[in-house]
Amino acid sequence: MLAADFSRFGEEVKRIVDAGADMLHFDVMDGEFVPNFAISPPLIAAVRQITEIPFDVHIMVTHPLRYIDALAEAGADLITFHIESADAPSEVISAIKAHGLKPGLAFSPKTPTAAVTSYLSEINLVLPMSVEPGFGGQAFRHDTLAKIAELHQIIQKSKQPLDISVDGGVTTEIAPLAIRQGITILVAGTAIFRSPQPETVIEKLRTGTT
Protein backbone atom coordinates (compact mmCIF):
# COMPACT_ATOMS: atom_id res chain seq x y z
CA MET A 1 0.00 0.00 0.00
CA LEU A 2 3.01 2.32 0.23
CA ALA A 3 2.81 2.78 -3.55
CA ALA A 4 -0.87 3.77 -3.48
CA ASP A 5 -2.16 7.26 -4.18
CA PHE A 6 -2.64 8.53 -0.62
CA SER A 7 -4.96 11.32 -1.80
CA ARG A 8 -7.60 8.64 -2.54
CA PHE A 9 -6.48 5.80 -0.33
CA GLY A 10 -9.90 4.17 0.12
CA GLU A 11 -10.44 4.05 -3.64
CA GLU A 12 -7.00 2.50 -4.09
CA VAL A 13 -7.84 -0.22 -1.57
CA LYS A 14 -11.04 -1.07 -3.42
CA ARG A 15 -9.28 -1.03 -6.80
CA ILE A 16 -6.60 -3.48 -5.68
CA VAL A 17 -8.99 -5.77 -3.82
CA ASP A 18 -11.26 -5.88 -6.87
CA ALA A 19 -8.20 -6.65 -9.00
CA GLY A 20 -7.67 -9.86 -7.04
CA ALA A 21 -5.11 -9.10 -4.31
CA ASP A 22 -4.86 -11.91 -1.73
CA MET A 23 -3.92 -9.53 1.08
CA LEU A 24 -2.93 -5.93 1.70
CA HIS A 25 0.61 -5.14 2.83
CA PHE A 26 1.03 -2.08 5.05
CA ASP A 27 4.39 -0.51 5.89
CA VAL A 28 4.67 1.16 9.29
CA MET A 29 7.79 3.27 9.85
CA ASP A 30 8.89 5.32 12.85
CA GLY A 31 11.39 7.77 11.32
CA GLU A 32 14.11 6.19 13.48
CA PHE A 33 14.67 2.59 12.39
CA VAL A 34 14.31 3.98 8.87
CA PRO A 35 14.40 7.70 8.06
CA ASN A 36 10.89 7.84 6.61
CA PHE A 37 7.40 7.74 8.09
CA ALA A 38 4.58 5.81 6.44
CA ILE A 39 1.25 4.23 7.29
CA SER A 40 -0.11 4.54 10.84
CA PRO A 41 -2.35 2.25 12.91
CA PRO A 42 -5.33 4.67 12.62
CA LEU A 43 -5.12 4.49 8.81
CA ILE A 44 -5.02 0.69 8.95
CA ALA A 45 -8.05 0.76 11.24
CA ALA A 46 -9.89 2.97 8.74
CA VAL A 47 -9.15 0.54 5.91
CA ARG A 48 -10.35 -2.36 8.06
CA GLN A 49 -13.80 -0.72 8.03
CA ILE A 50 -14.06 -1.15 4.25
CA THR A 51 -12.59 -4.61 3.60
CA GLU A 52 -12.21 -8.01 5.25
CA ILE A 53 -9.14 -9.00 3.21
CA PRO A 54 -6.18 -10.15 5.37
CA PHE A 55 -3.78 -7.41 6.50
CA ASP A 56 -0.04 -8.09 6.39
CA VAL A 57 1.58 -5.33 8.48
CA HIS A 58 5.34 -4.83 8.14
CA ILE A 59 6.76 -2.67 10.92
CA MET A 60 10.11 -1.02 10.33
CA VAL A 61 10.50 0.43 13.81
CA THR A 62 13.13 0.47 16.55
CA HIS A 63 10.79 -0.71 19.32
CA PRO A 64 8.16 -3.05 17.84
CA LEU A 65 6.70 -3.90 21.25
CA ARG A 66 5.26 -0.37 21.41
CA TYR A 67 3.16 -1.01 18.30
CA ILE A 68 1.67 -4.47 18.77
CA ASP A 69 -1.41 -3.51 20.79
CA ALA A 70 -2.36 -0.67 18.45
CA LEU A 71 -1.88 -2.78 15.34
CA ALA A 72 -3.90 -5.64 16.77
CA GLU A 73 -6.72 -3.23 17.58
CA ALA A 74 -6.44 -1.73 14.08
CA GLY A 75 -7.18 -5.09 12.47
CA ALA A 76 -3.81 -6.61 11.56
CA ASP A 77 -3.79 -10.34 10.82
CA LEU A 78 -0.04 -10.77 10.51
CA ILE A 79 2.67 -8.51 11.97
CA THR A 80 6.22 -8.75 10.64
CA PHE A 81 9.01 -7.00 12.55
CA HIS A 82 12.76 -6.73 11.97
CA ILE A 83 15.43 -8.86 13.61
CA GLU A 84 17.58 -5.70 13.66
CA SER A 85 15.16 -3.86 15.96
CA ALA A 86 15.99 -3.15 19.60
CA ASP A 87 13.42 -5.39 21.33
CA ALA A 88 14.07 -9.06 22.07
CA PRO A 89 12.63 -11.09 19.17
CA SER A 90 11.04 -13.74 21.37
CA GLU A 91 9.23 -11.06 23.39
CA VAL A 92 7.86 -9.45 20.23
CA ILE A 93 6.75 -12.83 18.89
CA SER A 94 5.00 -13.62 22.17
CA ALA A 95 3.26 -10.23 22.19
CA ILE A 96 1.94 -10.80 18.66
CA LYS A 97 0.73 -14.31 19.47
CA ALA A 98 -0.96 -13.05 22.65
CA HIS A 99 -3.39 -11.20 20.37
CA GLY A 100 -4.06 -14.33 18.34
CA LEU A 101 -2.14 -12.90 15.38
CA LYS A 102 0.56 -14.43 13.19
CA PRO A 103 4.15 -13.22 13.72
CA GLY A 104 6.62 -12.66 10.91
CA LEU A 105 10.32 -11.87 11.03
CA ALA A 106 12.11 -9.70 8.46
CA PHE A 107 15.79 -9.07 7.91
CA SER A 108 17.59 -6.44 5.85
CA PRO A 109 19.87 -7.16 2.85
CA LYS A 110 23.09 -6.82 4.86
CA THR A 111 21.90 -9.19 7.59
CA PRO A 112 22.83 -12.88 7.14
CA THR A 113 20.15 -15.56 7.05
CA ALA A 114 21.70 -17.12 10.15
CA ALA A 115 20.38 -14.22 12.22
CA VAL A 116 16.79 -15.47 11.91
CA THR A 117 17.08 -19.26 11.67
CA SER A 118 16.79 -19.89 15.42
CA TYR A 119 13.36 -18.21 15.42
CA LEU A 120 11.81 -20.03 12.45
CA SER A 121 9.95 -22.50 14.68
CA GLU A 122 8.22 -19.59 16.48
CA ILE A 123 6.91 -17.63 13.48
CA ASN A 124 4.55 -17.98 10.52
CA LEU A 125 6.49 -15.95 7.98
CA VAL A 126 10.08 -15.00 7.23
CA LEU A 127 10.90 -12.02 5.03
CA PRO A 128 14.34 -11.53 3.46
CA MET A 129 14.19 -7.93 2.26
CA SER A 130 15.14 -7.50 -1.39
CA VAL A 131 15.72 -3.74 -0.97
CA GLU A 132 16.90 -1.52 1.85
CA PRO A 133 13.89 -1.01 4.16
CA GLY A 134 12.14 2.34 4.28
CA PHE A 135 11.95 3.42 0.65
CA GLY A 136 9.53 2.38 -2.08
CA GLY A 137 10.37 2.04 -5.76
CA GLN A 138 13.82 0.43 -5.36
CA ALA A 139 15.20 -2.21 -7.73
CA PHE A 140 15.20 -5.85 -6.64
CA ARG A 141 18.52 -7.12 -5.24
CA HIS A 142 19.23 -10.42 -6.99
CA ASP A 143 21.40 -11.70 -4.13
CA THR A 144 18.11 -12.12 -2.25
CA LEU A 145 17.36 -15.19 -4.39
CA ALA A 146 20.16 -17.11 -2.67
CA LYS A 147 18.70 -16.24 0.74
CA ILE A 148 15.27 -17.42 -0.39
CA ALA A 149 16.74 -20.72 -1.58
CA GLU A 150 18.64 -21.16 1.70
CA LEU A 151 15.51 -20.51 3.77
CA HIS A 152 13.48 -22.86 1.59
CA GLN A 153 15.96 -25.69 2.18
CA ILE A 154 15.91 -25.12 5.95
CA ILE A 155 12.12 -25.07 6.04
CA GLN A 156 11.84 -28.20 3.88
CA LYS A 157 14.15 -30.08 6.23
CA SER A 158 12.28 -28.94 9.32
CA LYS A 159 8.90 -29.74 7.70
CA GLN A 160 7.39 -26.60 9.24
CA PRO A 161 4.48 -24.78 7.55
CA LEU A 162 6.25 -21.46 7.13
CA ASP A 163 5.77 -18.83 4.43
CA ILE A 164 8.69 -17.07 2.78
CA SER A 165 7.82 -13.57 1.66
CA VAL A 166 9.79 -11.15 -0.46
CA ASP A 167 9.35 -7.39 -0.40
CA GLY A 168 10.97 -4.78 -2.60
CA GLY A 169 11.30 -4.36 -6.34
CA VAL A 170 9.02 -7.30 -7.11
CA THR A 171 7.83 -7.30 -10.73
CA THR A 172 6.33 -9.84 -13.12
CA GLU A 173 9.89 -10.52 -14.33
CA ILE A 174 11.20 -11.14 -10.81
CA ALA A 175 8.27 -13.29 -9.65
CA PRO A 176 9.17 -16.49 -11.58
CA LEU A 177 12.76 -16.32 -10.31
CA ALA A 178 11.63 -15.97 -6.71
CA ILE A 179 8.98 -18.68 -7.00
CA ARG A 180 11.55 -21.13 -8.35
CA GLN A 181 13.67 -20.54 -5.24
CA GLY A 182 10.77 -21.27 -2.88
CA ILE A 183 8.98 -17.99 -2.29
CA THR A 184 5.33 -18.28 -1.23
CA ILE A 185 4.29 -14.62 -0.81
CA LEU A 186 5.14 -11.84 -3.26
CA VAL A 187 4.77 -8.27 -1.99
CA ALA A 188 4.44 -5.84 -4.90
CA GLY A 189 3.69 -2.14 -4.77
CA THR A 190 4.81 -0.04 -7.71
CA ALA A 191 4.32 -2.89 -10.21
CA ILE A 192 0.63 -3.11 -9.29
CA PHE A 193 -0.38 0.44 -8.42
CA ARG A 194 1.33 2.05 -11.40
CA SER A 195 -0.26 -0.36 -13.85
CA PRO A 196 -3.46 0.56 -15.71
CA GLN A 197 -4.39 -3.15 -15.47
CA PRO A 198 -3.53 -4.25 -11.92
CA GLU A 199 -5.61 -7.41 -12.27
CA THR A 200 -3.29 -8.59 -15.07
CA VAL A 201 -0.18 -7.89 -12.98
CA ILE A 202 -1.62 -9.70 -9.96
CA GLU A 203 -2.50 -12.75 -12.03
CA LYS A 204 0.99 -12.85 -13.55
CA LEU A 205 2.57 -12.57 -10.10
CA ARG A 206 0.34 -15.33 -8.77
CA THR A 207 1.09 -17.72 -11.64
CA GLY A 208 4.74 -16.76 -12.10
CA THR A 209 4.27 -15.79 -15.74
CA THR A 210 5.73 -12.75 -17.48
N, C-alpha and C positions, 0 to 999 in steps of 0.2 A: 504493500500500500504506500510505501515511501515514494513511489514513482507516480502516484495518482495526482490529479489536479485538485489541490486542496481547496480551491475556491468553489468546488461543487463535489465535495467528498462523498456525500450520500448518493449522488447520481453515479459516481465512479464505482462505488460498492455494488450498486444494482447492476451496472453494466458488466462488471466482471463476474458476478455471480450468475447472471443470465448467460454469459459466455461459456459457462461450464467449469469455473474454478472449483477445486475440491475443498479448499480452505483459504482463509485470508491470513496473510503474514504481516504482522505489525512490528515495526521497529521502534523501540523505546530507548532514547538516549538521554544522558544526564549532563552533557556538556563538560564532563570530567574524564570519564573512561574513554570517551571519544569527544572531539571538540565541538560536535554539533548537537543540537536538540532535535527531537522529532516528535513522534506521536505520544500522546499522554493517556493515562488511564481514563480520564473523563471522555476523551474522544472515542476510545474503544467501547466504553459503556454506551455512548450514543449510537454507535454502529450496531451494537448488540440489540438495540431496540428495533432494528429494521431487517435483521437476518438471523437465521438459526445456523448458518454455516459454521463449521469449526474455526476457532481462532487460534492461530499459531503466533505467540507473542515472543519476540526475540529481544531480550533486554541487554543493551550494551551500557552497563552502569557499573560504577565502582562498588556499590553496596547493594547487591540484589535483594538481600533480606528486607530492605526498607520498602520494596515494591510489591512483594508477593501478595499481601492482603488486599491492596488496592486493585491489583490486576485480577485476582480471583473474583472480587466483587464486581469488576467491570465486565466479566464474562469470558475470560480466557479459558481455553481448554487445555492448552499446552504452553508451558513457559520454559524458554531456553535461555540460560545464562552463560556467562563466559568463565572458563577455568582461570583466566587471568585476573578475575575480579578479586576484591579484597576479602570477601567473606568465605568461610570454610565451605567447600563444595557439599559435603555431606549434610551440613546444616541447611543449606539452601534447598537441597533435594528433599529433605525431610519437611521443610516448610511448605513446599509445593504440594507434596503428597498429602499433607495434613488437610489441604483444601479439596482433596479428591481429584487433583489435576495431574497431568502427565509432565514429568520433568525432562528437559533436554539440556545437553551440555555442548557448548560451542567452543571452538578454539581458533585463534587467529593464524594467518599464514606462517608466521615465524615460530609458532609454537609446535613442538614435535608431537606426533600422535601418542607417544608414550605418556604424555601428561594427562591424558583422559582415560587410558585403558583400565585403570583400577576402579573406575566408577561405572563402567559399562553395565554391570549387573544391577545397578541402582536406578537406571534411567530408561526412558522410552525412545529417546532420539539422541543421536550424536551429529554435530554439525561442524565439519571442517570448512572454515570460511575460504572462499575462493577469491576474495578481495580483502583489502584492509577494511576493518569494520568502521562504520560511521559515515560513509559517503556512497550515494547511489550513482549509477551510471558508469562504474569502473569495468575494465576488461577482465575477463575470466583468467585466472592464473592456472596454467596447465599443469603445474607441479601438484595441484590439488588432486588430480586424478590418481596419483600414486598413493596419496593418503586415503582416498576412498577405497582403493583396492586393498590396502593394508587393513583398514577397518572391516571391510567385507570378509576377509579371510579370518580375522579374529572372531567375528560374530558367527560365522559359519561353524567354526570349531567349537564355540561355546554353546551353539544351538539355542541362542536366546532370540526372542522376537524383538528385534531392535531396528528402528528405522535409521537410515543414513540420509541426511539432508545436505543439500548444497545451496549456498546463497551467495550471489554476486556474479554478475556478468553472464548469467545463464541465458542462452539463446537456443533457437531450434537447431543450430549447428553444434552447440556444445552438448545438448541433451543426450544424443545417442552415445557419445563418448563416455559421459558420466554413467549412463544406464548400464553400459557394458562392464563398467568397473564395480557395479553393485549398488548404485544410488537408488533410493526408493522414494525420495521426495525432492522435487525440483522447485526451488523458490525463484520466481522470475518477476521482475518489476518493469523495467524499461521495455523489454521485448514485448510485453503484453499491453501495457498502457499506451505505448506510443504507436501501436498498430491500429489501423482502421478496421481490422478484422480480428479482434482478440480471440474469438471462438476458434479460428483457424490455428492461431499460435498455440492456444491451450491444447488443442487436439494433437498437434504435432509434438508438443512437449510430452504429452501423456503417452503417445505411441512410439516416441523416439524416432520420428521421421523428419526429414528436412524438406 
